[in-house]
Amino acid sequence: REVNKELSAAATVDVLLTLANEHGERFNYINVSTAVHTLGKLVSYLAKPGDKLVLREDHRIAKLITLVGSECGQFQEQAIGNVLGGLAALQTGLGIQAVDEALAKRLASAVERNARDMNSQGVATTLDALSELEAVAGAMSPAGWEALADAVTHTAPAMSGRNVASTLVALSRLEAAAGAMSPTEWAAMARAAERAAPMMHEQDITNTLNALG
């Protein structure tokens, strides 16, 4: 528990990676999820290209990703969303391939297993991450996409404006996900967008309109 607090509070990438490197052998799936999620956020804050170049060669990142594979079978709904979001931020932020074929299959299986228990934030985060992580999206089965479509339906009434926009943008990028959505499920998203529109920030409105094309 204390390690998880330290991971969440890590102020720099180096602090986070040092914690993961020193304590990783004792990490459970929650610790791994927190570490990857926090690392993704910290990487997204990096502004200097030189810092990103150094991180691409940091062996501690590869070690942390190995832990993702080890704990993948234990991930529950919040953890898998956090891990995927963190890996997507890592991949786009550093320009690296964060997920190989074997890990992609494990992550896709975890999504399918947990999709129907996700909350609205988890659904939006997962779909957004899948739109960036092509390897994981490519490993998703039809049943996995259907499970996510079901999750969209039952979480749509609780979606914030940001989650509505993020979900619609992701669906516009993920042909398989959009194809798994039934007319009833699209109607649920339409109602969510209509409900949330008055509370949306300008960028969310723009993203929503662009997604709807």
GUTORLUM-222404 format. One record per atom (N, C-alpha, C): residue number from 0; atom name; x, y, z. Coordinates in steps of 0.05 Angstrom, whole numbers. Atoms other than C-alpha are relative to their C-alpha. Layout:
     i   at       px       py       pz
   NUM   CA        X        Y        Z
...
***
This chain:
     i   at       px       py       pz
     0    N       17      -24        0
     0   CA        0        0        0
     0    C       17       25        0
     1    N      -17      -23       -2
     1   CA       56       48       18
     1    C       14        5      -27
     2    N      -13       -2       26
     2   CA       92       33      -48
     2    C      -19       12      -20
     3    N       19      -11       19
     3   CA       29       48      -86
     3    C       -4       30        3
     4    N        1      -29       -6
     4   CA       24      116      -52
     4    C       24       14      -11
     5    N      -25      -12       11
     5   CA       96      130      -71
     5    C       -1        1      -30
     6    N        2        1       30
     6   CA       83      110     -143
     6    C      -18       22       -9
     7    N       20      -20        8
     7   CA       22      155     -148
     7    C       12       29        4
     8    N      -11      -26       -6
     8   CA       61      213     -117
     8    C       26        7      -14
     9    N      -25       -4       14
     9   CA      123      206     -160
     9    C       -1       26      -17
    10    N        1      -26       13
    10   CA      140      276     -186
    10    C       16        0      -27
    11    N      -16        2       25
    11   CA      189      255     -241
    11    C        1      -28      -10
    12    N       -3       27       12
    12   CA      199      198     -289
    12    C       21      -16       14
    13    N      -22       15      -13
    13   CA      264      180     -256
    13    C       -8      -11       27
    14    N        9       10      -26
    14   CA      233      175     -187
    14    C      -18      -24       -4
    15    N       19       22        5
    15   CA      177      131     -215
    15    C       15      -25       -8
    16    N      -14       23       10
    16   CA      224       85     -253
    16    C       19      -12       21
    17    N      -18       11      -21
    17   CA      272       79     -194
    17    C      -17      -16       20
    18    N       18       16      -18
    18   CA      214       57     -149
    18    C       -7      -27      -13
    19    N        8       24       14
    19   CA      191        7     -201
    19    C       24      -20       -2
    20    N      -24       17        3
    20   CA      262      -19     -211
    20    C        8      -13       26
    21    N       -9       10      -26
    21   CA      276      -27     -137
    21    C      -21      -19       13
    22    N       21       15      -13
    22   CA      208      -56     -116
    22    C      -16      -18      -18
    23    N       16       14       20
    23   CA      182      -87     -180
    23    C       -5      -30        5
    24    N        3       29       -5
    24   CA      194     -159     -159
    24    C      -22       -6       20
    25    N       21        4      -20
    25   CA      144     -149     -103
    25    C      -27       13       -8
    26    N       24      -13        9
    26   CA       92     -112     -144
    26    C      -23      -20       -5
    27    N       24       14        8
    27   CA       21     -138     -149
    27    C      -12       15      -24
    28    N       11      -12       24
    28   CA      -25     -120     -207
    28    C       -8       29        4
    29    N        7      -28       -6
    29   CA      -48      -56     -172
    29    C       24       18       -2
    30    N      -24      -15        1
    30   CA       23      -32     -164
    30    C        9        4      -29
    31    N       -8       -2       28
    31   CA       38      -47     -237
    31    C      -18       20      -15
    32    N       19      -18       13
    32   CA      -24      -11     -260
    32    C        5       29        8
    33    N       -6      -27      -10
    33   CA       -8       50     -217
    33    C       26       10      -12
    34    N      -26       -8       11
    34   CA       64       52     -242
    34    C       -3        7      -29
    35    N        2       -5       28
    35   CA       46       48     -315
    35    C      -18       25       -5
    36    N       18      -24        3
    36   CA      -11       99     -308
    36    C       15       25        7
    37    N      -14      -24       -8
    37   CA       33      148     -271
    37    C       23        6      -19
    38    N      -21       -4       19
    38   CA       91      138     -319
    38    C      -11       13      -26
    39    N       12      -12       24
    39   CA       45      154     -378
    39    C       -6       29        4
    40    N        6      -28       -5
    40   CA       23      219     -345
    40    C       26       16        1
    41    N      -25      -15       -2
    41   CA       94      240     -329
    41    C       14        3      -27
    42    N      -11       -2       26
    42   CA      118      225     -399
    42    C      -14       21      -17
    43    N       15      -20       16
    43   CA       62      267     -428
    43    C        7       29        7
    44    N       -8      -26       -8
    44   CA       89      326     -389
    44    C       28        9      -11
    45    N      -27       -6        9
    45   CA      159      321     -419
    45    C       -1       18      -25
    46    N        0      -19       22
    46   CA      174      379     -465
    46    C       26        0      -17
    47    N      -26       -1       13
    47   CA      248      371     -482
    47    C        4      -26      -16
    48    N       -5       24       16
    48   CA      263      323     -540
    48    C       23      -17       11
    49    N      -23       15      -11
    49   CA      329      305     -506
    49    C       -8      -18       22
    50    N        9       17      -21
    50   CA      293      278     -446
    50    C      -14      -25      -10
    51    N       14       23       12
    51   CA      250      234     -490
    51    C       20      -20      -12
    52    N      -20       17       12
    52   CA      311      208     -527
    52    C       14      -18       21
    53    N      -13       15      -21
    53   CA      344      187     -462
    53    C      -19      -22       10
    54    N       19       19      -11
    54   CA      281      152     -438
    54    C       -4      -24      -19
    55    N        4       22       19
    55   CA      275      111     -502
    55    C       20      -22        5
    56    N      -21       20       -4
    56   CA      339       76     -482
    56    C        1      -10       29
    57    N        0        7      -28
    57   CA      322       68     -408
    57    C      -11      -29        4
    58    N        8       29       -3
    58   CA      321       -7     -392
    58    C      -22       -4       21
    59    N       20        3      -21
    59   CA      275        6     -332
    59    C      -28        0      -12
    60    N       26        0       13
    60   CA      217       20     -379
    60    C       -7      -28      -10
    61    N        4       27       10
    61   CA      225      -48     -412
    61    C       -6      -19       23
    62    N        4       17      -24
    62   CA      228      -80     -343
    62    C      -29        3       10
    63    N       28       -5      -10
    63   CA      162      -47     -323
    63    C      -20      -12      -19
    64    N       18       12       20
    64   CA      129      -69     -388
    64    C       -1      -31        3
    65    N       -1       28       -6
    65   CA      152     -140     -372
    65    C      -19       -8       23
    66    N       18        5      -23
    66   CA      115     -135     -306
    66    C      -30        2       -8
    67    N       27       -2       10
    67   CA       52     -115     -344
    67    C       -8      -28      -11
    68    N        6       27       10
    68   CA       55     -182     -380
    68    C       -3      -21       22
    69    N        1       19      -22
    69   CA       67     -219     -315
    69    C      -26        2       16
    70    N       24       -5      -17
    70   CA        6     -188     -280
    70    C      -25        2      -17
    71    N       23       -5       17
    71   CA      -40     -183     -340
    71    C      -25      -17        7
    72    N       23       18       -7
    72   CA      -83     -242     -319
    72    C      -15        9       25
    73    N       13       -9      -25
    73   CA      -99     -207     -253
    73    C      -14       27       -3
    74    N       12      -27        3
    74   CA     -120     -139     -281
    74    C      -30       -1        2
    75    N       28       -4       -1
    75   CA     -190     -118     -263
    75    C       -7       25      -16
    76    N        9      -20       19
    76   CA     -232      -65     -298
    76    C       14       27        2
    77    N      -13      -25       -2
    77   CA     -199       -3     -270
    77    C       30       -2       -7
    78    N      -28        4        6
    78   CA     -129      -31     -275
    78    C        6       -2      -29
    79    N       -6        3       29
    79   CA     -133      -51     -348
    79    C       -4       26      -15
    80    N        3      -27       13
    80   CA     -159       18     -368
    80    C       24       17        6
    81    N      -23      -16       -8
    81   CA     -103       51     -329
    81    C       26       -9      -15
    82    N      -24       11       13
    82   CA      -50        5     -359
    82    C        0        8      -30
    83    N        2       -7       29
    83   CA      -75       15     -431
    83    C        5       30       -4
    84    N       -4      -29        3
    84   CA      -78       90     -422
    84    C       29        8        4
    85    N      -28       -5       -5
    85   CA       -8       91     -393
    85    C       18       -9      -23
    86    N      -16       10       22
    86   CA       21       48     -449
    86    C       -4       17      -25
    87    N        5      -17       23
    87   CA      -13       91     -502
    87    C       15       27        3
    88    N      -15      -25       -4
    88   CA       17      154     -471
    88    C       29       -4       -3
    89    N      -28        7        3
    89   CA       84      120     -468
    89    C        8       -3      -29
    90    N       -6        5       28
    90   CA       81       98     -540
    90    C        0       26      -17
    91    N        2      -25       16
    91   CA       58      165     -569
    91    C       20       21       10
    92    N      -18      -20      -11
    92   CA      101      207     -522
    92    C       29       -4       -6
    93    N      -28        6        5
    93   CA      166      171     -534
    93    C        5      -10      -28
    94    N       -3       10       28
    94   CA      153      145     -604
    94    C       12      -28        0
    95    N      -10       27       -2
    95   CA      167       73     -583
    95    C      -23      -20       -4
    96    N       20       21        1
    96   CA      131        7     -594
    96    C       -2      -12       27
    97    N        2        8      -28
    97   CA      106       -5     -524
    97    C      -10      -29        4
    98    N       13       25       -3
    98   CA       69      -70     -537
    98    C        7      -19      -23
    99    N       -5       19       21
    99   CA       92     -132     -574
    99    C      -24      -18       -4
   100    N       23       17        7
   100   CA       47     -186     -604
   100    C      -10      -16       23
   101    N        8       17      -23
   101   CA       48     -231     -543
   101    C      -15       16       21
   102    N       13      -17      -20
   102   CA       31     -175     -495
   102    C      -26       10      -10
   103    N       25      -10       12
   103   CA      -22     -148     -542
   103    C      -23      -20        4
   104    N       20       21       -3
   104   CA      -59     -215     -539
   104    C       -9       -1       29
   105    N        7        1      -28
   105   CA      -57     -215     -463
   105    C      -17       24        8
   106    N       15      -24       -7
   106   CA      -82     -144     -458
   106    C      -28        0      -13
   107    N       27        2       13
   107   CA     -138     -156     -508
   107    C      -18      -19       15
   108    N       16       19      -16
   108   CA     -160     -216     -467
   108    C      -10       13       26
   109    N        7      -14      -25
   109   CA     -160     -173     -404
   109    C      -23       20       -5
   110    N       22      -18        7
   110   CA     -204     -121     -439
   110    C      -26      -15       -3
   111    N       24       16        4
   111   CA     -254     -174     -461
   111    C      -11      -10       27
   112    N        8       11      -26
   112   CA     -255     -203     -391
   112    C      -13       21       18
   113    N        8      -20      -19
   113   CA     -267     -137     -356
   113    C      -19       21      -11
   114    N       14      -23       12
   114   CA     -305      -93     -406
   114    C      -27        6       13
   115    N       28       -4       -9
   115   CA     -375     -104     -379
   115    C       -1       11       29
   116    N        0      -10      -27
   116   CA     -353      -83     -309
   116    C       12       28        1
   117    N      -13      -27        1
   117   CA     -320      -17     -331
   117    C      -20       22        5
   118    N       17      -23       -2
   118   CA     -348       50     -311
   118    C        5       18      -25
   119    N       -1      -16       24
   119   CA     -356      107     -361
   119    C       29       10       -6
   120    N      -27       -9        4
   120   CA     -285      133     -349
   120    C       17      -22      -11
   121    N      -16       23        9
   121   CA     -256       64     -359
   121    C       -5       -7      -29
   122    N        7        6       28
   122   CA     -294       53     -424
   122    C       13       21      -19
   123    N      -12      -21       17
   123   CA     -271      120     -452
   123    C       30       -2       -2
   124    N      -29        3       -1
   124   CA     -199      110     -430
   124    C        9      -24      -17
   125    N       -7       25       14
   125   CA     -197       39     -458
   125    C       -2        4      -30
   126    N        4       -4       29
   126   CA     -226       58     -526
   126    C       21       20      -11
   127    N      -20      -20        9
   127   CA     -180      119     -531
   127    C       27      -13       -3
   128    N      -26       13        1
   128   CA     -119       76     -515
   128    C        1      -20      -23
   129    N        0       19       22
   129   CA     -139       22     -565
   129    C        3       14      -27
   130    N       -3      -15       25
   130   CA     -143       76     -619
   130    C       29        8       -5
   131    N      -28       -6        3
   131   CA      -69       89     -606
   131    C       17      -25       -1
   132    N      -15       25       -1
   132   CA      -45       18     -591
   132    C      -10      -20      -21
   133    N       10       17       22
   133   CA      -54      -16     -658
   133    C        4      -29        5
   134    N       -6       28       -6
   134   CA      -23      -81     -634
   134    C      -22      -12       17
   135    N       21       10      -18
   135   CA      -75      -89     -579
   135    C      -27        0      -15
   136    N       25       -1       16
   136   CA     -133      -67     -624
   136    C       -1      -23      -20
   137    N       -1       22       20
   137   CA     -110     -118     -676
   137    C       -3      -27       13
   138    N        2       26      -13
   138   CA     -110     -173     -624
   138    C      -28       -4       12
   139    N       27        2      -12
   139   CA     -182     -159     -601
   139    C      -17      -19      -17
   140    N       18       18       14
   140   CA     -232     -213     -618
   140    C      -27       14       -4
   141    N       27      -11        3
   141   CA     -303     -199     -643
   141    C      -15        1       27
   142    N       13        0      -26
   142   CA     -328     -219     -574
   142    C       10       23       18
   143    N      -11      -22      -15
   143   CA     -282     -168     -543
   143    C      -12       27       -8
   144    N       13      -25       10
   144   CA     -309     -112     -587
   144    C      -29        2        8
   145    N       28        0       -9
   145   CA     -380     -133     -571
   145    C       -2        6       30
   146    N        0       -6      -28
   146   CA     -364     -131     -497
   146    C        4       30        5
   147    N       -4      -29       -3
   147   CA     -338      -60     -504
   147    C      -25       15      -10
   148    N       25      -13       10
   148   CA     -400      -41     -545
   148    C      -22       -1       21
   149    N       19        2      -22
   149   CA     -443      -67     -488
   149    C        7       19       22
   150    N       -9      -17      -21
   150   CA     -402      -28     -439
   150    C       -6       30       -7
   151    N        7      -27        9
   151   CA     -412       36     -480
   151    C      -29        5        6
   152    N       29       -4       -4
   152   CA     -487       26     -476
   152    C       -7        4       29
   153    N        9       -2      -27
   153   CA     -493       15     -402
   153    C       14       23       16
   154    N      -13      -22      -14
   154   CA     -444       71     -383
   154    C       -7       27      -13
   155    N        6      -25       14
   155   CA     -468      123     -434
   155    C      -16       20       17
   156    N       16      -19      -16
   156   CA     -520      154     -386
   156    C       17       15       21
   157    N      -16      -13      -21
   157   CA     -465      170     -336
   157    C       25       14      -11
   158    N      -24      -11       12
   158   CA     -412      195     -385
   158    C        0       31        3
   159    N       -4      -29        0
   159   CA     -384      265     -375
   159    C        3       10      -29
   160    N       -4      -10       27
   160   CA     -377      311     -435
   160    C       27       -8      -11
   161    N      -27        8        9
   161   CA     -303      294     -439
   161    C        0      -30       -8
   162    N        1       28        7
   162   CA     -318      219     -438
   162    C      -16       -5      -25
   163    N       16        3       24
   163   CA     -372      226     -491
   163    C       18        6      -25
   164    N      -17       -8       23
   164   CA     -324      263     -537
   164    C       22      -20       -5
   165    N      -22       19        2
   165   CA     -266      215     -523
   165    C      -10      -27      -12
   166    N       11       25       10
   166   CA     -310      154     -536
   166    C       -8        2      -30
   167    N        8       -3       28
   167   CA     -338      181     -602
   167    C       24        3      -18
   168    N      -25       -3       16
   168   CA     -269      201     -627
   168    C       13      -27       -3
   169    N      -13       27        1
   169   CA     -242      131     -610
   169    C      -16      -18      -19
   170    N       16       16       18
   170   CA     -301       98     -645
   170    C        3        8      -29
   171    N       -4       -9       28
   171   CA     -288      140     -707
   171    C       26      -10      -11
   172    N      -26       10        8
   172   CA     -217      113     -708
   172    C        2      -30       -1
   173    N       -1       29       -2
   173   CA     -232       41     -692
   173    C      -23      -13      -15
   174    N       21       12       17
   174   CA     -271        8     -748
   174    C      -13      -24       12
   175    N       11       24      -13
   175   CA     -279      -57     -711
   175    C      -19        6       23
   176    N       17       -8      -22
   176   CA     -307      -23     -650
   176    C      -26       12       -9
   177    N       24      -12       11
   177   CA     -355       19     -690
   177    C      -18      -21      -13
   178    N       16       21       13
   178   CA     -377      -42     -729
   178    C      -14      -18       20
   179    N       13       16      -20
   179   CA     -394      -78     -664
   179    C      -24       14       13
   180    N       22      -15      -13
   180   CA     -442      -23     -643
   180    C      -26       -4      -16
   181    N       26        4       12
   181   CA     -515      -38     -657
   181    C      -14       27       -1
   182    N       15      -26        1
   182   CA     -566       17     -675
   182    C       -9        9       28
   183    N        8       -7      -28
   183   CA     -590       14     -602
   183    C       23       12       15
   184    N      -24      -10      -14
   184   CA     -519       25     -577
   184    C        8       28      -11
   185    N       -6      -27       11
   185   CA     -508       84     -625
   185    C      -20       20       11
   186    N       21      -18      -10
   186   CA     -574      113     -601
   186    C        6        8       29
   187    N       -8       -6      -28
   187   CA     -549      109     -529
   187    C       22       22        0
   188    N      -21      -21        2
   188   CA     -487      149     -549
   188    C      -11       27      -10
   189    N       12      -24        9
   189   CA     -529      199     -586
   189    C      -15       15       23
   190    N       13      -12      -23
   190   CA     -571      211     -524
   190    C       20       11       20
   191    N      -21       -9      -18
   191   CA     -508      217     -482
   191    C       12       26      -10
   192    N      -11      -24       12
   192   CA     -480      269     -530
   192    C      -19       24        3
   193    N       20      -21       -3
   193   CA     -545      309     -529
   193    C       -2       10       29
   194    N        2       -7      -28
   194   CA     -548      307     -453
   194    C       25       16        9
   195    N      -25      -12      -10
   195   CA     -475      326     -443
   195    C        8       26      -15
   196    N       -9      -23       17
   196   CA     -469      379     -498
   196    C        0       27       15
   197    N       -1      -26      -13
   197   CA     -489      439     -455
   197    C       23        3       20
   198    N      -22       -1      -20
   198   CA     -433      421     -405
   198    C       27       -4      -12
   199    N      -25        5       13
   199   CA     -379      407     -456
   199    C       17       25       -3
   200    N      -19      -22        6
   200   CA     -317      450     -463
   200    C        2        2      -31
   201    N       -1       -6       28
   201   CA     -304      480     -531
   201    C       15      -22      -16
   202    N      -16       21       14
   202   CA     -251      428     -550
   202    C      -15      -26       -2
   203    N       16       24        0
   203   CA     -297      371     -531
   203    C      -22        1      -21
   204    N       21       -3       20
   204   CA     -352      399     -575
   204    C       12       -3      -28
   205    N      -14        2       26
   205   CA     -303      406     -633
   205    C        7      -29       -6
   206    N       -7       28        4
   206   CA     -278      335     -623
   206    C      -25      -18       -6
   207    N       25       15        4
   207   CA     -349      308     -619
   207    C      -10        4      -28
   208    N       10       -6       27
   208   CA     -370      343     -683
   208    C       18      -13      -21
   209    N      -19       12       19
   209   CA     -307      319     -719
   209    C       -4      -30       -1
   210    N        4       29       -1
   210   CA     -320      248     -696
   210    C      -25       -8      -15
   211    N       25        6       13
   211   CA     -391      250     -721
   211    C        1        6      -30
   212    N       -5       -4       28
   212   CA     -364      275     -787
   212    C      -19       16      -16
***
